[in-house]
Amino acid sequence: MNLHDYGYVERLINKPIHTHRNYCVWKILVPYYINIKGLSKLQTFDTVKTWLDKCHAITRLDFNPKQKIDYELDHVGKFTPIRHWQLKDGHPSLYTLLEKEGIMY
């Protein structure tokens, strides 16, 4: 595993964004903190919830953060987070946002 592929996640968690939060919880944050960093479910929940609270301060969330995080924690399995190059190809609008915000470089 190349940790460089996930460096953007550490920058993302420190920078709230106004869109794509649901996708970030599902494909990036929960898999990263559970399967790459080895955090507990409680630590992961707290970390992701804090980020979502900051995101909500920018633009209202359109989903229930507790339900979303709990669901993803229950279904993460051994999935790894999407790598930066996969994000560029598979979800270009999010990749562009992360570039604009200085998260992706």
Rosetta blueprint (number, residue, H / E / L):
1 M L
2 N L
3 L H
4 H H
5 D H
6 Y H
7 G H
8 Y H
9 V H
10 E H
11 R H
12 L H
13 I L
14 N L
15 K L
16 P L
17 I L
18 H L
19 T L
20 H L
21 R H
22 N H
23 Y H
24 C H
25 V H
26 W H
27 K H
28 I H
29 L H
30 V H
31 P H
32 Y H
33 Y H
34 I H
35 N H
36 I H
37 K L
38 G L
39 L L
40 S L
41 K H
42 L H
43 Q H
44 T H
45 F H
46 D H
47 T H
48 V H
49 K H
50 T H
51 W H
52 L H
53 D H
54 K H
55 C H
56 H H
57 A H
58 I H
59 T L
60 R L
61 L L
62 D L
63 F L
64 N L
65 P H
66 K H
67 Q H
68 K H
69 I H
70 D H
71 Y H
72 E H
73 L H
74 D H
75 H H
76 V L
77 G L
78 K L
79 F L
80 T L
81 P L
82 I L
83 R L
84 H H
85 W H
86 Q H
87 L H
88 K H
89 D H
90 G H
91 H L
92 P H
93 S H
94 L H
95 Y H
96 T H
97 L H
98 L H
99 E H
100 K H
101 E L
102 G L
103 I L
104 M L
105 Y L
